[in-house]
Amino acid sequence: MTKFAARVERTELAATMAMAARARALRAEGHDVISLSLGEPDFPTPERVVQAAHEAALRGETKYPPLGGTEALRSAVAEKFHREHGMKIRPADVLVTNGGKQAIFNVLMSLTERGDEVIIPAPAWAGYEQTVNFAGAKPVFVPCPQEDGFMLQPQALERAITSRTKLLLLNYPNNPSGAACTEAQLKAIAEVLRVYPHVWVLSDDIYEHLLFDGRKHATLLAAAPDLADRIVTVSGVSKTYAMTGWRVGWCFGPAEIIKPCTVVQATATSGVSSVGQAAALAALTGPQDFLAERAAAYQTRRDIVVAALNAVPGFACHQPEGAFYVFPSIKGCLGKTTPGGRKLATDSDFTMALLEETHTGVVQGSAFAMPGHIRISTATSEAVLAKACARIAEFAAALR
């Protein structure tokens, strides 16, 4: 039997994909399955963006793209950050990537080696741990419990930093909790980071435009510009513009790290689809008024789901400030037995029983380094969410 590389053996695929696959299998068997496991907008890509890609292809923009991204898109990313945060960045310090995920991969492969530690506030997107493990570094989770609003506390961060710490991963608005940082909270985190100049920060801002209740996006680079020489900011078009399948993201930071990130990308994939970059350019430079409308729709969905789940026995649901997830505690349901005879010892038991017995797919909190919770994507219609919540309530009420 072939022995494959250790990096593959130590890396597991995300549980979100496994739950989605099981939901598809049940649907193929003819069951009425509601799958709320994937974080993918249900809105269409804006028509003008699709048209821009079509026109680019017709113009012949189908050749090998520049390794770092087209000059037009890099400039648009720089202008976007200046427009939204009042800070100037150089287009030369922007690297266009195959989705935000590749930007994260590039940074971790450039910065970390075996023995290095990467601090990950939990709950956290499963892809962080996956990529840290693949790079050979050690993930160090810092619990950010529901009673703290799922927010990283400065004291907890400081306790986690060691001489081996290489990188802090920040993600606000957060997947899976929907927690969003204020500028004041980021400034408090920056105070800790100033004491430890060896620690880099990756600020994953992919949900930056999905904020509720009048909140404005805060990002570490704008809150602490004096730390710019060790902050890499990541974002993309996937969540904001409903362009998950286009696979266009970016990162920007000091030239010192963008250069090795470019080397990693050149080695793995080379440049990003030229047609996709034309679409992303149209997304960033065209009208932005629809973003507020979509955020308002997600806020309405959040309100529906949070209210419904907080009425479910055994549930306690924090109200997210952004993104399109809710992350309720289900600890009051554990230790019980389902009508189908399944004992619910863990959140994984809960999610599998919910899927098999009610055909409703969600993801266990342990997949996000916080057991005792489940993640529910609200990126679907209000009618579907109401139906899913009714199934969950019926399931929980029947537990014994």
C-alpha positions in Angstrom: 0.0 0.0 0.0 1.4 3.4 -1.0 2.4 5.7 1.9 1.5 9.2 1.0 3.0 12.5 2.2 2.6 13.3 5.9 1.0 16.6 5.0 -1.9 14.8 3.3 -2.3 12.3 6.2 -2.5 15.0 8.8 -5.1 17.1 6.9 -8.8 16.4 7.0 -11.5 17.7 4.7 -14.0 20.1 6.1 -17.1 18.6 7.8 -19.2 21.1 5.9 -18.5 19.3 2.7 -19.3 15.9 4.3 -22.7 17.0 5.6 -23.6 18.6 2.3 -22.6 15.4 0.5 -24.8 13.3 2.8 -27.7 15.7 2.3 -27.3 15.4 -1.5 -27.4 11.6 -1.2 -30.6 11.7 0.8 -32.1 14.0 -1.7 -31.2 11.7 -4.5 -33.1 8.9 -2.7 -36.2 11.1 -3.0 -36.3 12.7 0.5 -37.4 16.3 1.0 -34.0 17.6 2.3 -33.3 21.1 3.5 -29.5 21.6 3.5 -28.3 24.5 5.5 -24.7 23.3 5.8 -22.8 25.4 3.1 -22.0 29.0 3.4 -23.0 30.1 -0.1 -25.1 33.1 -1.0 -28.4 32.2 -2.7 -28.5 35.5 -4.6 -27.4 35.5 -8.2 -24.2 37.1 -9.4 -25.2 40.6 -10.7 -26.1 40.5 -14.3 -23.7 43.3 -15.2 -20.8 41.2 -13.8 -21.7 38.2 -15.9 -22.0 40.4 -18.9 -18.5 41.9 -18.2 -17.0 38.4 -18.2 -18.8 37.6 -21.4 -17.5 40.7 -23.1 -14.0 40.1 -21.8 -14.0 36.6 -23.4 -15.3 38.0 -26.7 -12.5 40.6 -26.6 -10.0 37.8 -26.4 -9.0 38.1 -22.8 -8.6 34.4 -22.6 -4.8 34.1 -22.5 -2.5 33.4 -19.5 -3.2 36.1 -16.9 -0.5 38.1 -15.1 0.8 36.2 -12.1 -0.2 38.8 -9.6 -3.4 39.8 -11.2 -4.4 42.4 -13.9 -3.3 45.9 -13.2 -6.9 47.0 -13.4 -8.2 44.7 -10.8 -5.2 45.3 -8.4 -5.9 49.0 -8.7 -9.6 48.5 -8.1 -8.8 46.6 -4.9 -6.5 49.3 -3.7 -9.2 52.0 -4.5 -11.9 50.0 -2.7 -9.9 49.9 0.5 -9.1 53.6 0.2 -12.8 54.4 -0.4 -14.0 52.3 2.5 -11.3 52.8 5.1 -9.5 56.0 4.0 -6.1 54.3 3.7 -4.0 54.2 0.6 -2.3 50.9 -0.4 -0.2 50.3 -3.5 -1.7 48.2 -6.3 1.8 46.5 -6.4 1.1 45.2 -2.9 -2.1 43.5 -4.0 -2.0 39.8 -5.0 -5.1 38.5 -6.8 -5.8 34.8 -5.8 -8.0 31.9 -6.7 -10.5 32.7 -4.1 -9.8 34.0 -0.6 -8.8 30.5 0.4 -5.7 30.5 -1.8 -4.7 33.9 -0.2 -4.8 32.2 3.2 -2.9 29.2 1.8 -0.2 31.5 0.3 0.3 33.3 3.6 0.6 30.2 5.7 2.9 28.4 3.2 5.1 31.6 3.1 5.3 32.2 6.8 5.1 29.0 8.7 7.1 25.9 9.2 7.1 22.8 11.5 7.1 24.0 15.1 5.5 27.4 14.4 2.2 28.2 16.1 -0.8 29.8 14.6 -3.4 31.3 16.9 -7.0 30.8 15.8 -9.8 32.3 17.8 -12.6 29.7 18.2 -15.1 29.2 16.8 -13.4 29.3 13.5 -13.9 28.3 9.9 -12.6 24.7 9.5 -10.4 25.7 6.5 -8.0 27.5 8.9 -7.1 24.4 10.8 -7.0 22.4 7.6 -4.5 24.8 6.0 -2.3 25.2 9.1 -2.0 21.4 9.4 -1.2 21.1 5.8 1.6 23.7 6.1 3.0 21.7 9.1 2.4 24.3 11.7 0.4 23.9 14.9 -3.0 25.4 15.4 -3.5 27.0 18.8 -7.2 27.6 19.4 -8.3 30.4 21.8 -11.9 29.8 23.0 -14.2 32.8 22.4 -17.4 31.5 24.1 -20.9 32.7 23.5 -21.0 34.6 26.8 -18.2 36.8 25.3 -20.2 37.3 22.1 -17.7 35.0 20.4 -15.2 37.8 20.4 -11.4 37.4 21.0 -10.5 38.9 24.4 -7.1 40.7 24.6 -6.2 38.8 27.8 -6.9 35.5 26.2 -4.8 36.4 23.1 -1.9 37.4 25.3 -2.0 34.1 27.2 -1.8 32.2 24.0 1.2 34.0 22.5 4.6 32.2 22.9 8.0 32.6 21.3 6.9 30.1 18.7 3.8 32.1 17.7 4.1 33.2 14.0 0.6 34.2 13.0 -2.8 35.3 14.4 -5.8 34.6 12.2 -8.6 37.1 12.6 -12.0 36.7 10.9 -14.7 39.3 11.6 -17.5 39.1 10.7 -16.9 35.6 11.8 -17.7 32.2 10.3 -19.5 30.4 12.0 -20.7 32.8 14.7 -21.5 36.0 12.8 -19.7 38.0 15.5 -18.3 41.3 14.2 -15.6 43.5 15.7 -15.8 47.1 16.5 -12.8 49.5 15.9 -12.4 49.7 19.7 -12.2 46.0 20.1 -9.6 45.8 17.3 -7.6 48.6 19.0 -7.5 46.5 22.2 -6.2 43.5 20.2 -3.6 45.8 18.6 -2.3 46.8 22.0 -1.4 43.2 22.7 0.2 42.8 19.3 2.5 45.8 19.9 4.1 43.9 22.7 4.9 41.0 20.5 6.6 42.2 17.3 7.3 38.7 16.0 3.6 37.9 15.5 2.0 38.5 12.1 -1.7 38.9 11.5 -3.9 37.6 8.7 -7.2 39.6 8.7 -9.8 37.6 6.8 -12.4 40.2 5.8 -14.4 38.0 3.4 -17.8 38.9 5.0 -16.9 42.7 5.3 -20.1 43.9 3.6 -22.5 41.6 5.4 -23.2 43.6 8.5 -26.5 44.3 10.4 -28.2 46.9 12.5 -26.2 49.8 10.9 -22.8 48.5 11.8 -19.8 49.6 9.8 -16.9 47.2 9.0 -13.8 47.6 11.1 -10.5 46.0 10.0 -7.2 45.8 11.8 -5.1 47.6 9.3 -7.3 50.7 9.6 -7.6 50.4 13.3 -3.8 50.0 13.8 -2.0 51.4 10.8 1.3 51.3 12.7 1.2 47.5 12.5 0.9 47.6 8.7 4.4 46.0 8.3 2.9 42.7 9.7 -0.7 42.6 8.6 -2.0 40.8 5.6 -5.6 41.6 4.7 -7.7 39.0 2.7 -11.0 39.4 1.0 -12.7 38.6 -2.3 -15.9 38.7 -4.3 -17.4 35.4 -3.2 -19.7 36.4 -0.4 -20.4 40.1 -1.0 -21.2 39.7 -4.7 -22.5 36.1 -4.7 -19.6 34.9 -6.8 -18.4 31.8 -5.0 -17.9 29.8 -8.2 -15.9 32.5 -9.9 -12.9 31.9 -7.5 -11.5 35.4 -7.3 -10.0 36.7 -4.1 -7.0 38.8 -3.1 -4.6 39.7 -0.3 -2.5 42.8 0.3 0.2 43.7 2.8 3.8 44.7 2.9 5.9 43.8 -0.1 8.1 41.6 2.1 5.3 39.0 2.3 3.5 39.6 -1.0 6.7 38.5 -2.8 6.9 35.0 -1.2 3.1 34.6 -1.5 3.4 35.2 -5.2 6.1 32.5 -5.3 3.7 30.0 -3.6 0.9 30.9 -6.0 3.2 30.6 -9.0 4.2 27.1 -7.9 0.7 25.9 -7.1 -1.7 27.5 -9.7 -0.2 30.5 -11.4 -2.5 33.4 -12.2 -6.3 33.7 -11.8 -8.7 33.3 -14.7 -8.6 36.4 -16.8 -12.4 36.2 -17.4 -13.0 35.9 -13.7 -10.8 38.9 -13.1 -12.8 40.9 -15.6 -16.0 39.9 -13.7 -14.4 40.9 -10.3 -13.4 44.3 -11.7 -16.9 44.9 -12.8 -18.2 43.9 -9.3 -15.8 46.4 -7.6 -16.2 49.3 -9.9 -19.9 49.2 -10.7 -22.9 50.3 -8.6 -22.8 49.1 -5.0 -26.3 50.1 -3.9 -27.6 46.5 -4.0 -25.2 45.4 -1.3 -27.3 47.2 1.4 -30.4 45.5 0.1 -28.9 42.1 0.3 -27.5 42.7 3.7 -31.0 43.8 4.8 -32.4 40.5 3.5 -29.8 38.5 5.4 -30.7 40.6 8.6 -34.3 39.7 8.2 -33.4 36.0 7.9 -31.2 36.2 10.9 -34.1 37.7 12.9 -36.5 35.0 11.9 -34.0 32.2 12.7 -32.8 33.6 16.0 -36.3 34.2 17.3 -37.4 30.7 16.3 -34.4 28.9 17.8 -34.5 30.8 21.1 -38.0 29.3 21.5 -36.6 25.7 21.1 -36.1 23.7 24.3 -32.3 23.1 24.9 -31.2 25.9 22.5 -29.6 29.3 23.3 -28.9 31.4 20.2 -26.7 34.5 20.1 -27.8 37.2 17.7 -25.1 37.6 15.0 -23.9 41.0 14.0 -23.0 39.9 10.4 -22.3 37.1 7.9 -25.1 34.6 7.1 -24.9 32.1 9.9 -26.3 31.5 13.3 -24.4 29.4 15.8 -26.7 28.3 18.6 -25.7 26.3 21.6 -27.5 22.9 21.7 -26.0 21.8 25.0 -29.5 21.5 26.5 -30.3 18.8 24.0 -27.2 16.6 24.6 -27.5 13.5 26.7 -31.0 12.8 25.4 -32.4 10.3 23.0 -34.2 10.9 19.7 -37.5 9.3 18.6 -35.4 7.1 16.3 -33.5 5.8 19.3 -30.2 7.7 18.8 -28.3 8.8 21.9 -27.1 12.4 21.5 -23.8 12.4 23.3 -22.1 15.0 21.1 -23.0 17.8 18.6 -22.0 15.4 15.8 -24.6 12.9 17.0 -27.1 15.7 17.0 -26.4 16.9 13.5 -26.4 13.4 12.0 -29.7 12.5 13.8 -31.3 15.7 12.7 -30.3 14.9 9.1 -31.3 11.3 9.1 -34.6 11.7 11.1 -35.8 15.1 9.8 -33.8 15.5 6.6 -32.5 18.9 7.8 -28.7 19.4 7.3 -26.6 21.7 9.6 -23.0 21.4 10.7 -21.7 20.4 14.2 -19.9 23.1 16.2 -17.0 20.7 16.8 -16.1 21.2 13.1 -15.4 24.9 14.0 -13.5 24.1 17.2 -16.4 24.8 19.5 -18.4 21.6 20.5 -21.9 21.9 21.8 -23.1 24.2 19.0 -24.4 23.9 15.5 -23.9 26.2 12.5 -27.0 27.0 10.4 -26.5 28.9 7.1 -29.2 31.5 6.6 -28.3 31.9 2.9 -31.7 30.7 1.7 -35.3 31.9 1.5 -37.3 32.9 4.5 -39.8 30.2 3.7 -37.2 27.5 3.7 -35.6 28.8 6.9 -39.0 28.8 8.6 -39.6 25.2 7.5 -36.2 24.2 8.7 -36.7 25.8 12.1 -40.0 24.1 12.5 -38.4 20.7 11.8 -35.6 21.5 14.4 -38.2 22.6 17.0 -40.2 19.4 16.5 -37.1 17.3 16.7 -35.9 19.0 19.9 -39.3 18.8 21.5 -39.4 15.0 20.9 -36.1 14.3 22.7 -36.3 12.3 25.8 
